[in-house]
Amino acid sequence: MRNMVLFEGLLNGDVRVNLLGVLHGVHDPGIGKCDMKKLRGVAMELLDNAQRYGSGPIAFE
């Protein structure tokens, strides 16, 4: 079974906070704790960039 988050629309602060909550709830036993922390950091940076530099609706999964 594959889980994913699909988002299409305008990214604002509220959406970003909710998505960060989802990211912090992710746990994959096949990925080490340190690597998971790095992946979350990259995902947060991507969300930050999308909100800062985006000029319209975005889509990701």
C-alpha positions in Angstrom: 0.0 0.0 0.0 1.3 3.4 -0.9 0.4 6.6 1.0 0.7 10.0 -0.5 -0.4 13.6 -0.1 -1.8 15.3 -3.1 -2.2 19.1 -3.0 -3.4 21.5 -5.7 -4.1 25.1 -5.0 -2.7 28.2 -3.4 -0.2 27.6 -0.7 -0.6 29.9 2.3 0.6 29.8 5.9 -2.3 27.7 7.1 -1.8 25.0 4.5 1.9 25.0 5.1 1.5 24.4 8.8 -0.9 21.5 8.1 1.4 19.9 5.6 4.3 20.2 8.1 2.2 18.4 10.7 1.7 15.6 8.2 5.4 15.4 7.5 6.3 15.2 11.2 3.8 12.3 11.5 5.4 10.3 8.8 7.4 7.2 9.9 9.0 4.7 7.6 10.7 1.8 9.4 13.0 1.4 6.3 14.5 4.9 6.7 16.8 5.7 9.6 15.9 8.5 12.0 18.7 10.8 10.8 17.8 10.3 7.2 14.1 11.0 7.9 15.0 14.2 9.6 17.0 15.3 6.5 14.1 14.4 4.2 11.7 16.4 6.4 14.1 19.4 6.2 14.2 19.2 2.4 10.4 19.0 2.2 10.1 22.0 4.5 12.5 24.0 2.3 10.5 23.1 -0.8 7.3 24.2 0.9 8.9 27.4 2.0 10.2 28.1 -1.5 6.8 27.3 -3.1 5.1 29.8 -0.7 7.8 32.5 -1.1 8.3 32.4 -4.8 5.1 30.9 -6.1 2.9 33.3 -8.0 -0.2 31.1 -8.4 -1.6 27.7 -7.8 0.8 24.8 -7.2 0.4 21.1 -7.4 2.4 18.3 -5.9 2.1 14.8 -4.6 
